[in-house]
Amino acid sequence: MTGEAVRAVAERVRRETGVVVKDTQLPALEAAIGRAAPGMSAERFLAELSGRAPAAPWRRLVDEVTVPETYFFRERRELEAIDWRCLVAAAREGGLTTVRVWVVGCSTGEEAYSLAILASEALGREAAPVTILATDISSRVLRRAEAGGGYSERSVRNLPPGLRERYLSLDDGRYHVKDSLRSLVRFRHHNLIDGPSPPLGEVTFDVIFCRNVLIYFDPPTVERALRSLEAALRPGGRLVLGAADRLTTVGNFTRDLTDPAERRRRSPAKPALRRPLGLDPKPKEEANPPAAVAVLAAAEGPLGPRRRAEDRVVDALLAADRGDLDSVLEIVEALLAEDPTMADAYFVRGLVELDLGEPGAAIGSLRRSLYVDPLFGLAAFELGRAHDAANDPKAARRAYAQALRTLDPEDERHRVILELVDLADVATVCEARLQGESEGAW
């Protein structure tokens, strides 16, 4: 009975927090229940949940199963991509006096305070016209975040010394946020999965940051979360996901996750690709491609010069970005008809099949990509995702481990695909997946 009770608690965790507890993590969950409710068995805990939920033990369990891993200026490139002056101008055009920002899954507060630092630097250190709402499901981390103190040297390692001195104070070897910065940030308890969006009492936001949160959810929960976040954006607002989250959302690399009204205004022929992943929206004709690529001669055919294979791979990715999966498959099948050993084509086909909810087909395509090139680390990563979707955790673990061994940013053979992502982010996802499979996940 104990195993069934723990599984039932795991389902309650998934349903109410979005965090997926895999079978290999059930012993860790049972231990977490013991810490959250000392002396209470999983059966008793479950019985209490079935009646009136034990508020304090349940909150403690949520604290146990959430993973607060953050630090100042994490993935700094994405934070610095925000143009605060433009946001202020847009807010004033709409009759507002402040820019409204929501940080979802704020953990111990470093991300929210990092944004407050950047806003203050851009708009003036005194009374920057910005208000930041930071929310999390864990009461424990919110208490520390609201206190704004106790940050370690590791937590501030990416914060330049000048900014560290300007906005933080050092006391007994720990860093504390100064009051001028704390005044820009409000902290609230909020459940992204079950709570209202925007949070109760709030209005829509100019920018929403939800980074390194979705990687812990299953695909249906990711879709629910995205719909909820999009509903909390004002027209023209921006949703910022972490690169690791973007790689694990249902869909392809270049799926656009900005505000839905903006997506509707865009021409299908000219999709706006997100730059944080490193993709240049124009083919790099001026970049002097390697000689091995340049000598791919354009052969004359009935429709004129045949374009380079790698350009056609870009065409396929652009078609995927605008949701034209039929065109993607047409391009890919034409490439494979000409060269049945083209690893990139199998890779793109696997992405589409995974997006269509066909993990078995995706596994076949991605395996073929790896048969052709066993060192194609990104294909191994996507194979791991496909095995996850097919509910084969052992195979997924092997694929993620293979990806970690073979990811290579200098790999010129798959240049047009590798340019889409920061491989450090891919490695982060692989490590999170492998850690999640271990019993000591919490």
Secondary structure, DSSP 8 states (H G I E B T S, - for coil): -HHHHHHHHHHHHHHHH-----GGGHHHHHHHHHHHSTT--HHHHHHHHHSS--HHHHHHHHHHHS-----TTTTHHHHHT--HHHHHHHHHHTT-SSEEEEEES-TTSHHHHHHHHHHHHHH-SSS-SEEEEEEES-HHHHHHHHHT--B-TTTTTTS-HHHHHHHEEEETTEEEE-HHHHTTEEEEE--TTTS-SS-TT---EEEEEE-S-GGGS-HHHHHHHHHHHHHTEEEEEEEEE-HHHHHHSSS-TT---S-HHHHHHS-TTS----GGGT--SS--GGG---HHHHT----EETTEE---HHHHHHHHHHHHHTT-HHHHHHHHHHHHHH-TT-HHHHHHHHHHHHHTT-HHHHHHHHHHHHHH-TT-HHHHHHHHHHHHHTT-HHHHHHHHHHHHHH--TT-GGGHHHHTTS-HHHHHHHHHHHHHHHSTT--
